[in-house]
Amino acid sequence: MKNIYRLGIDIGGTFTDLTLFNTETGEFMGLKTPTVPKDPARGITNGLALLQEEGIKPLEINYFVHGMTIGLNTLLQRRGADIALFVTEGFRDILSLQRLRLPVPYDFRSRLPESLIPRKNTYPIHGRLLHDGSERWPLDVKAIETAVDQAVANGIEGIVVSFLHSYKNPMHEQQAAEIIRQRAPQLDIVTSSELWSEMREYERTVMASANLYIQPNVKKYFATLKERLQDEGIAATPFITQSNGGLMDIETAASAPVRTLFSGPAAGVIGSIRVAESAGFENVLTFDLGGTSADISIIEKGQATFTQTNQLAGIPIMIPSVSIYSIGAGGGSYAWIDKGGLLKIGPESVGSDPGPACYGKGELAALTDAFLVCDYLNPDRFAAGRLPLYREKSEQALRPIADYLGKGVRETADQMIQVAVANMYTELSNVMEQHGIDPRDFSMLAFGGAGPVTANFLAQEIQAKNVLVPPSPGTLSALGALTADFLYDAVSSRQDLLSNLSSDELKAEFGQLTDKAEDWIKKQQLSILEGTTLLFSMDARYKGQAFEIELPLSAEWLSGAGIQEIENSFHAIHQRQYGHSDPETNIEVINLRVRIIGHTPKPFFKQVEAAGEEEPHIVSKRYVILNGVEHEADVYARTDLKQGYRVAGPAIVEQDDTTTVILPGWTGRTDLAGNLIIERLESES
């Protein structure tokens, strides 16, 4: 039996997506199956059963990559472990005080998020390190032993250790962890310096707390996953996607699950990069509209944009991540009337269970119901026909809202879509303004189950150059996981003036970080890699500033007298990001970073068949409502659209994992890689 298949899986809020790649033929297969919220691994086994129906045996799968939201959901739903926190004496309220800032500065009723660890489970420990890492007072061993005994008596499952200035010297944290292991070996332990050895006490403490808070659930899921895969006959080692768009082995993910919080959306961006490359596009706005949210990211010059800071339910997550902006609008977002009598869509979602009313179990009118009532969707072909839709249920759910608004059901459904698009436009406009982006220079890449349905509406609003719909948009995140590289960021805190550092010092420190990064790759025990790449950077700021920017460094700058080049580059980046620079002010170095990339073999995209002189086959015609106007739209099957075909809007393009809507005044064409590119007609440009 040949081991010729590589499988990528992404578990979303509504569907579990699978992308299978045949390494011999270059063919891709995309499948969707409903997510099982109470047993996410069941969605995977259900997907494997679908593959077996297609003649794919589990033993033929030699590579398995998985994106997940287990840790994310645990944190959002506050269903994590009961844990304790050991902190430096005098810092017991660090998780309660946070940054003493209102979440919404102009809303005095806004409140700080509730701490993951209650104050009663926070134990102050005597002992102190100074800012340079030297010891002021030794650690009080007796206080630690007493605190451990109290924590165990209170039923605590694990302990976070976060002491002052441990990013400079982890000595006290390591000493405390060893005492805990000896006294209570059954407890899980996380030290802040091991997980995130950077300055800012609150962020470092909350990161370690979040990691331990979600760890038991993630470990339990991983154990279930490995057991199910073994039962199904898959011998391949599971790899997990990270928030930075890279991969790591399942054991590493279990020890640092906080690095997987944004893995699903990040995989979608990585998949978008691959698709954009196949279409020859460099500047892309990714638009992932799933069941619960719309995720937007920026690809510029073929590269994803990254951030060192994220927020999740008000909690700062300080890990390198793909920059993703989420909007509470998805196919499951339901309609409601606010106190002012206005129609609203989301941010709450009906999820996969009970789902939109058209699924047959729910009673709330979701965006998917609006798509169905406006006749964008074929009720017999949704999710490849495996999930029939019930139009009468959608109309029944829409009727109370329609009656309140004094409109017909179809008119109300159209208005729901317009409201949702307006919400997306507002948020996307803010993102573009923050990055100084001209949307006319960018293509919108639509994916997710509902992305291609609404992308043309949004592209028309923001005046994007065109819309790019990949061959299998509903499972693009799974494709991204399948094509991702292995990534690791080694970080060292410095906090010194750049002018005080010599090239030799920088070279030595970056050498140590390089050794650490290369050691991480070796521990992954990978035979699949096609080489590695090292990227160098530093976090720097003008002295006196509160926050820093990431400054990419050339390897040549570190091998010679490159301090001046670093200074010039910092001033230039600061000027570009903030509109000003100050070459007379000292530059302060906060962190040094080395990223290692372990390159995996990339699937190749098969060229689609070229069209002849014949016109594309029209499957049927449907009357649809687009922005308040009824149109007769031609309906096409995506599999019939050969390279070079053009279809004029209004049109509907159906495929197993999604539906694409093409507006009047726009036309769609299929390129060499099978992408559907939607462009304005010349008369409309």
C-alpha positions in Angstrom: 0.0 0.0 0.0 1.4 3.4 -1.0 1.7 6.2 1.5 1.0 9.0 -0.9 -1.5 11.3 0.8 -0.9 14.4 3.0 -3.9 15.6 5.1 -4.6 19.0 6.6 -7.5 19.6 9.0 -8.9 22.7 10.5 -11.7 22.6 13.1 -13.9 25.7 12.9 -16.8 26.8 15.0 -19.3 25.4 12.4 -17.4 23.0 10.2 -14.4 20.7 10.3 -12.5 21.2 7.0 -10.2 18.6 5.4 -7.8 19.1 2.5 -6.1 16.0 1.1 -3.2 16.2 -1.3 -2.1 13.3 -3.6 1.7 13.6 -3.9 1.7 11.5 -7.0 -0.9 13.2 -9.1 -0.9 16.7 -7.5 -4.7 16.5 -7.0 -6.4 18.1 -4.0 -9.6 17.0 -2.4 -11.6 19.2 0.0 -14.3 18.0 2.3 -16.4 19.6 5.1 -18.2 17.9 7.9 -20.1 19.6 10.8 -18.0 20.3 13.9 -19.0 18.4 17.0 -18.5 21.0 19.8 -18.7 18.5 22.7 -16.2 16.1 21.0 -14.1 18.0 18.4 -12.1 14.9 17.6 -15.3 13.3 16.4 -15.4 15.8 13.6 -12.0 14.5 12.4 -13.1 10.8 12.5 -16.3 11.7 10.6 -14.1 13.4 8.0 -11.9 10.3 7.8 -15.0 8.3 7.2 -15.9 10.6 4.3 -12.4 10.0 2.9 -12.9 6.3 3.1 -16.1 6.6 1.1 -14.0 8.2 -1.6 -11.6 5.2 -1.5 -8.9 6.8 0.6 -7.5 4.4 3.2 -6.1 5.9 6.5 -2.9 3.8 6.1 -2.2 5.7 2.9 -1.9 9.0 4.8 1.8 9.8 5.6 1.5 13.4 6.8 -1.1 14.8 9.2 -1.4 18.5 10.1 -4.1 20.0 12.4 -5.3 23.5 13.2 -7.6 23.8 16.2 -9.5 26.1 18.5 -9.6 24.0 21.7 -7.4 26.5 23.7 -9.1 29.5 22.2 -12.6 28.2 23.1 -11.4 27.2 26.6 -10.2 30.8 27.2 -13.2 32.5 25.7 -15.7 30.3 27.6 -13.7 30.5 30.8 -13.8 26.7 31.2 -10.1 26.2 32.1 -8.3 24.6 35.1 -8.4 25.7 38.7 -4.8 27.0 39.1 -2.8 29.1 41.6 -0.2 31.8 41.1 3.0 32.4 43.0 4.2 36.0 42.8 6.8 38.2 44.3 5.7 39.6 47.7 3.9 42.9 47.1 2.5 41.9 43.7 -0.4 39.8 44.8 -2.9 42.0 42.8 -1.0 42.0 39.5 -3.8 40.1 37.7 -6.6 42.3 39.2 -4.9 45.7 38.7 -3.8 44.8 35.2 -2.9 48.1 33.4 -5.5 50.2 35.3 -7.0 51.3 32.0 -10.6 51.2 31.0 -11.1 48.7 28.1 -13.1 51.4 26.3 -11.7 54.8 27.4 -14.8 56.8 26.6 -17.2 54.3 28.4 -16.9 54.6 32.1 -19.1 51.5 32.5 -16.6 49.3 30.7 -14.8 46.9 33.0 -11.5 45.1 33.0 -11.7 41.3 32.2 -12.0 39.0 35.1 -8.7 37.4 36.2 -8.1 33.8 35.2 -6.8 33.2 38.7 -8.8 34.6 41.7 -7.0 36.5 44.4 -7.6 33.8 47.0 -5.4 31.5 44.8 -2.6 34.0 44.5 0.3 33.5 47.0 2.9 36.2 47.6 6.4 34.8 48.1 9.2 36.6 49.9 12.4 37.0 47.8 13.5 39.7 45.3 15.6 40.1 42.2 16.7 43.6 41.1 16.2 45.0 37.6 19.6 43.8 36.4 18.8 40.2 37.6 21.0 40.3 40.7 19.5 38.9 44.0 18.4 41.4 46.6 16.7 38.9 49.0 16.9 35.1 48.7 13.8 33.1 48.1 11.8 32.1 51.2 11.7 28.3 50.8 9.4 27.8 53.8 6.8 30.3 52.3 6.8 28.2 49.1 6.3 24.9 50.9 3.4 26.4 53.0 1.8 27.9 49.8 2.1 24.6 48.0 0.3 22.8 50.9 -2.5 25.3 50.9 -2.9 25.1 47.2 -3.1 21.3 47.2 -5.7 21.5 50.1 -7.8 23.9 48.0 -7.9 21.4 45.1 -5.6 23.3 42.8 -4.6 21.5 39.5 -1.5 23.5 38.7 0.7 26.5 39.7 2.0 29.4 37.7 5.3 30.9 39.0 5.9 34.5 38.0 8.5 36.5 39.9 9.7 40.1 39.4 12.5 40.5 36.8 12.7 36.8 36.0 13.2 37.6 32.3 16.6 38.8 33.3 17.4 35.9 35.7 15.1 32.9 36.0 17.0 31.6 39.1 14.2 32.2 41.6 11.4 30.8 39.3 13.4 27.6 38.7 14.1 27.2 42.4 10.5 27.6 43.2 9.4 25.1 40.5 11.8 22.5 41.8 10.4 22.8 45.3 6.8 22.5 44.0 7.8 19.3 42.0 9.3 17.7 45.1 6.4 18.6 47.4 3.5 18.1 44.9 4.6 16.1 41.9 1.0 15.7 40.7 0.7 19.4 39.9 1.3 21.0 36.5 3.8 23.9 36.7 4.6 26.8 34.3 7.3 29.4 34.9 6.9 32.7 33.2 10.5 33.0 32.2 10.4 29.7 30.4 7.3 30.5 28.4 7.9 34.2 27.6 11.2 35.7 28.9 10.5 39.4 28.2 9.9 42.5 30.3 6.4 43.7 31.4 5.4 41.8 34.5 1.6 41.8 33.9 1.8 40.6 30.3 4.3 37.9 31.3 2.2 36.7 34.2 -1.1 36.6 32.3 0.6 34.7 29.4 1.8 32.0 31.8 -1.6 32.0 33.5 -3.4 31.6 30.2 -1.0 28.8 29.2 -1.7 26.7 32.3 -5.4 27.6 32.3 -6.0 26.0 29.0 -3.3 23.2 29.2 -5.4 20.4 30.8 -8.2 20.7 28.2 -5.6 20.8 25.3 -3.7 17.8 26.7 -6.9 15.9 27.1 -7.9 16.7 23.5 -4.5 15.7 22.2 -4.7 12.3 24.1 -8.1 11.7 22.5 -6.8 12.8 19.1 -3.9 10.4 19.2 -6.1 7.6 20.4 -8.7 8.2 17.6 -6.0 8.4 14.9 -4.5 5.2 16.1 -7.9 3.5 16.1 -8.5 4.8 12.5 -5.1 3.4 11.4 -3.2 6.6 10.8 0.4 6.1 11.7 1.6 9.6 10.8 2.7 11.9 13.7 0.2 14.7 14.2 1.6 18.2 13.8 -0.2 21.3 15.1 -0.4 24.8 13.6 0.8 27.8 15.6 -0.5 31.4 15.8 2.6 32.5 13.8 1.5 30.4 10.9 4.1 27.7 11.5 4.0 24.1 12.8 5.2 22.2 15.8 4.9 18.6 17.0 2.0 17.7 19.3 4.2 17.3 22.4 5.6 20.9 22.0 2.0 22.1 21.5 0.9 20.3 24.7 3.6 22.1 26.8 2.9 25.6 25.3 -0.8 25.5 24.1 -1.0 29.3 24.3 1.0 29.3 21.1 -1.9 27.7 19.3 -4.6 30.2 20.2 -4.9 31.7 16.7 -3.7 28.7 14.8 -6.9 28.3 12.6 -7.0 31.8 11.3 -3.2 31.9 10.8 -3.4 28.8 8.7 -5.9 30.5 6.5 -3.5 33.3 5.8 -0.7 30.9 5.0 -3.1 29.2 2.6 -3.9 32.5 1.1 -0.2 33.2 0.4 0.0 30.0 -1.6 -3.1 30.8 -3.6 -2.0 34.4 -4.2 1.4 33.0 -5.5 -0.4 30.7 -7.9 -2.4 33.7 -9.3 0.6 36.0 -9.5 -0.8 38.5 -6.9 1.5 40.1 -4.3 -0.9 42.5 -2.4 -3.9 40.8 -1.0 -6.6 41.4 1.7 -7.6 38.0 3.0 -11.3 37.7 3.8 -12.3 34.5 5.8 -16.0 34.4 6.5 -16.9 31.3 8.4 -19.8 30.4 10.7 -19.0 32.7 13.6 -16.7 35.5 12.4 -15.0 37.2 9.6 -11.2 37.3 9.8 -9.2 39.8 7.8 -5.5 40.0 7.3 -3.0 41.7 5.0 -0.5 40.1 2.6 1.9 42.7 1.2 4.6 41.9 -1.3 3.8 38.2 -0.9 4.4 38.3 2.9 2.0 38.0 5.8 2.0 40.8 8.4 2.9 39.9 11.9 2.3 41.3 15.4 3.9 40.7 18.7 0.8 41.5 20.7 -2.8 40.2 20.5 -5.9 40.7 22.6 -8.3 37.8 23.4 -11.3 38.7 25.5 -9.4 41.6 27.0 -6.3 39.4 27.8 -3.0 40.4 26.2 -1.4 37.5 24.4 2.3 38.4 23.8 3.4 35.9 21.2 4.4 36.4 17.6 1.3 35.9 15.5 0.0 36.6 12.1 -1.9 39.9 12.2 -5.6 39.0 12.1 -8.6 41.3 12.7 -11.9 39.6 13.6 -15.4 40.9 13.0 -18.3 39.4 14.8 -20.2 38.6 11.6 -20.4 35.1 10.1 -22.8 32.7 8.4 -24.2 31.9 11.9 -24.5 35.5 13.1 -28.2 36.1 13.7 -30.5 39.1 13.2 -32.0 41.1 16.1 -33.6 44.5 16.8 -31.8 46.9 19.1 -33.5 49.2 21.6 -33.6 51.9 18.9 -35.5 49.7 16.6 -32.6 49.1 14.2 -31.7 45.8 12.5 -28.5 44.3 13.8 -26.5 41.3 12.7 -24.2 39.5 15.2 -21.8 39.5 16.9 -23.6 36.5 18.6 -23.7 33.3 16.6 -26.0 30.3 16.5 -22.8 28.1 15.9 -23.1 24.6 14.4 -25.6 23.4 17.0 -28.5 24.3 16.6 -27.1 26.3 13.7 -29.1 28.6 11.4 -32.8 28.0 11.1 -32.3 26.4 7.6 -30.4 23.5 9.2 -33.7 22.3 10.7 -33.1 22.7 14.4 -32.5 26.4 15.1 -35.1 29.1 15.5 -33.1 32.3 14.9 -32.6 33.9 11.5 -28.9 33.8 10.7 -27.0 35.3 7.8 -27.0 31.9 6.1 -30.8 32.0 6.2 -30.7 35.4 4.4 -28.4 33.9 1.7 -30.9 31.1 1.2 -34.0 33.3 1.1 -32.3 35.6 -1.4 -31.6 32.5 -3.6 -27.8 32.6 -3.5 -27.6 29.1 -2.1 -28.8 25.8 -3.6 -30.5 24.0 -0.7 -29.7 20.6 -2.3 -26.0 21.2 -2.7 -24.9 22.9 0.6 -21.8 21.2 2.0 -21.7 18.9 -1.1 -25.3 17.9 -0.4 -24.5 16.3 2.9 -26.4 19.0 4.9 -29.8 19.8 3.3 -31.2 23.3 3.9 -34.9 24.0 4.6 -36.0 27.3 3.1 -39.4 27.2 4.9 -37.5 27.2 8.2 -35.5 30.2 7.2 -38.7 32.1 6.2 -40.4 31.2 9.4 -37.4 32.5 11.4 -37.3 35.7 9.4 -41.0 36.5 9.6 -41.0 38.1 13.1 -38.2 40.5 12.1 -39.9 41.2 8.7 -43.2 42.0 10.5 -41.5 44.3 12.9 -39.7 46.2 10.0 -42.9 46.1 7.9 -41.2 44.4 5.0 -41.4 41.2 3.1 -39.3 38.2 4.0 -37.0 38.4 1.0 -36.7 42.2 1.4 -35.7 41.6 5.0 -33.2 38.9 4.1 -31.6 41.3 1.6 -31.4 44.0 4.2 -29.7 41.6 6.6 -27.0 41.1 4.0 -26.6 44.8 3.5 -26.2 45.4 7.2 -23.6 42.6 7.5 -21.6 44.0 4.6 -21.8 47.5 6.1 -20.4 46.1 9.4 -17.6 44.5 7.5 -16.9 47.6 5.5 -16.6 49.7 8.7 -14.1 47.4 10.3 -12.1 46.8 7.2 -11.8 50.5 6.5 -10.3 50.9 10.0 -7.7 48.2 9.3 -6.8 49.8 6.0 -6.4 53.2 7.6 -4.2 51.9 10.3 -1.8 50.3 7.8 -2.0 53.2 5.3 -3.3 50.9 2.6 -5.0 52.0 -0.7 -7.5 49.2 -1.4 -7.3 49.9 -5.2 -3.8 48.3 -5.0 -5.1 45.2 -3.3 -7.0 42.1 -4.4 -9.6 40.6 -2.0 -9.0 36.9 -1.5 -12.2 35.2 -0.3 -12.4 32.0 1.5 -14.3 30.2 4.3 -17.7 28.8 3.7 -19.4 32.2 3.3 -16.5 34.4 2.1 -17.1 34.0 -1.7 -20.8 34.7 -1.1 -20.2 38.2 0.2 -16.7 39.2 -1.1 -17.9 40.9 -4.2 -20.3 43.1 -2.2 -17.4 44.1 0.1 -14.9 44.6 -2.7 -17.3 46.9 -4.5 -17.7 49.0 -1.3 -14.0 49.4 -0.6 -13.1 49.6 -4.3 -10.7 46.7 -4.2 -8.8 45.9 -7.5 -10.6 42.5 -7.9 -11.7 39.4 -6.0 -9.7 36.1 -6.0 -11.6 33.0 -5.1 -9.4 29.9 -4.8 -10.4 26.5 -6.2 -11.4 25.2 -2.8 -12.2 28.3 -0.7 -14.2 26.5 2.0 -11.2 24.4 3.0 -8.4 26.9 2.5 -7.4 27.0 6.2 -6.8 23.2 6.0 -4.7 23.8 2.9 -2.7 26.4 4.8 -2.0 24.0 7.5 -1.0 21.4 5.0 1.5 23.8 3.3 2.9 25.5 6.4 6.5 25.5 7.5 7.9 24.8 11.0 8.6 28.0 12.8 10.2 29.0 16.1 11.1 32.3 17.6 14.0 32.5 20.0 13.9 35.7 22.1 16.3 37.4 24.5 15.5 40.5 26.5 18.3 43.2 26.4 17.0 46.7 27.4 20.1 48.7 26.6 21.0 51.6 24.4 22.0 50.6 20.9 24.9 53.0 21.1 26.3 51.0 24.1 26.4 47.8 22.1 29.1 46.6 19.9 28.8 44.5 16.7 30.7 41.7 18.5 28.2 41.7 21.4 25.2 41.6 19.1 26.8 38.9 17.0 27.5 36.8 20.2 23.9 37.1 21.5 22.4 36.4 18.1 24.7 33.4 17.9 23.2 32.0 21.2 19.7 32.6 20.0 20.5 30.9 16.7 21.8 27.8 18.6 18.5 27.8 20.6 16.4 28.0 17.5 18.4 25.2 15.7 18.1 23.0 18.7 14.3 23.4 18.7 14.2 22.3 15.0 16.3 19.2 15.9 14.0 18.3 18.7 11.0 18.2 16.3 12.7 15.1 14.7 11.7 16.0 11.1 12.7 14.1 8.0 10.4 16.1 5.8 12.3 19.4 5.8 13.9 20.9 2.7 16.3 23.2 4.5 16.0 26.0 7.0 16.2 29.8 7.0 17.2 32.2 9.8 15.6 35.6 10.2 17.1 38.2 12.6 15.3 41.2 14.2 15.2 43.3 17.3 12.4 45.2 19.2 13.6 48.8 19.6 12.2 52.2 20.5 13.3 55.7 21.1 14.5 56.2 24.7 11.5 57.3 26.7 8.9 55.6 24.5 6.6 53.0 26.1 6.3 50.6 23.2 8.7 49.3 20.6 8.6 48.4 16.9 10.1 45.3 15.3 13.2 46.0 13.2 14.3 43.4 10.7 18.1 42.9 10.6 20.3 41.8 7.8 22.8 39.0 8.6 25.5 41.1 7.1 24.9 43.8 9.7 25.7 41.3 12.4 28.9 40.1 10.9 30.5 43.5 10.5 30.2 47.1 11.7 26.5 47.3 11.2 25.3 49.5 14.1 25.0 52.5 11.8 22.9 50.5 9.3 20.6 49.4 12.2 20.1 53.0 13.3 19.3 54.2 9.8 16.8 51.4 9.3 15.1 52.1 12.6 14.6 55.8 11.8 13.3 54.9 8.3 10.7 52.4 9.7 9.6 54.7 12.4 9.1 57.4 9.8 7.0 55.1 7.6 4.9 53.8 10.5 4.3 57.0 12.5 5.1 59.8 10.0 8.1 61.1 12.0 11.5 60.2 13.2 14.2 61.7 15.5 17.7 60.8 14.5 19.1 62.8 17.4 17.4 60.6 20.1 19.0 57.4 21.4 17.6 54.1 20.3 16.8 51.6 23.1 17.0 47.9 22.3 14.4 45.8 24.2 14.5 42.3 22.7 16.6 40.4 20.2 14.9 37.8 18.1 15.9 34.9 15.8 13.2 33.1 13.8 14.0 29.8 12.3 11.9 28.5 9.4 12.0 24.7 8.6 10.8 24.5 5.0 8.3 21.8 4.1 7.7 20.5 0.6 5.0 22.6 -1.1 2.2 21.0 -3.0 2.1 22.0 -6.6 -1.1 23.3 -8.2 -2.2 21.4 -11.3 -3.1 23.5 -14.3 -6.8 23.5 -15.3 -8.0 22.5 -18.7 -8.0 25.4 -21.2 -11.4 26.4 -22.7 -12.2 25.9 -26.3 -14.5 28.1 -28.4 -17.6 26.9 -26.7 -19.4 29.0 -24.0 -19.5 27.9 -20.4 -22.5 25.7 -19.6 -25.3 27.4 -17.7 -26.7 24.9 -15.2 -29.9 26.9 -14.4 -31.2 30.4 -13.8 -32.4 31.9 -10.5 -34.0 35.1 -9.4 -31.8 36.7 -6.8 -31.9 39.9 -4.8 -28.7 42.0 -4.9 -28.6 45.3 -2.9 -32.4 45.7 -3.1 -32.9 44.8 -6.8 -34.1 41.5 -8.2 -32.0 40.0 -11.0 -32.2 36.9 -13.1 -28.8 35.3 -12.5 -27.1 32.5 -14.5 -25.9 29.6 -12.4 -22.7 27.8 -13.2 -20.9 24.8 -11.7 -17.3 25.6 -10.7 -16.1 22.3 -12.1 -17.3 23.4 -15.6 -15.3 26.7 -15.6 -12.2 25.9 -17.6 -9.2 28.2 -18.0 -10.1 31.3 -20.0 -13.9 31.1 -19.5 -15.6 34.4 -18.6 -19.0 34.7 -16.9 -20.7 38.0 -16.5 -22.6 39.0 -13.4 -25.2 38.7 -12.1 -24.1 35.1 -11.7 -23.9 32.3 -9.2 -21.1 29.8 -9.2 -21.7 26.7 -7.2 -19.3 24.1 -5.8 -19.2 21.5 -3.0 -17.7 23.7 -0.3 -19.1 27.2 -1.0 -21.1 29.5 -3.4 -19.7 32.5 -5.2 -21.9 35.5 -6.0 -20.8 37.8 -8.9 -22.5 41.2 -9.0 -23.8 43.1 -12.0 -21.0 45.1 -13.6 -18.4 42.5 -12.7 -17.1 39.4 -14.6 -15.4 36.2 -13.5 -12.6 34.4 -15.3 -10.7 31.2 -14.5 -6.9 31.4 -14.5 -4.2 28.7 -15.1 -4.3 27.5 -11.5 -8.1 27.2 -11.4 -8.6 30.4 -9.4 -11.8 32.4 -10.1 -10.9 36.1 -10.5 -13.8 38.5 -10.4 -13.1 41.9 -12.0 -15.0 45.1 -12.9 -16.2 45.4 -16.5 -14.1 48.0 -18.3 -17.2 50.3 -18.5 -17.5 50.2 -14.7 -13.8 50.9 -13.9 
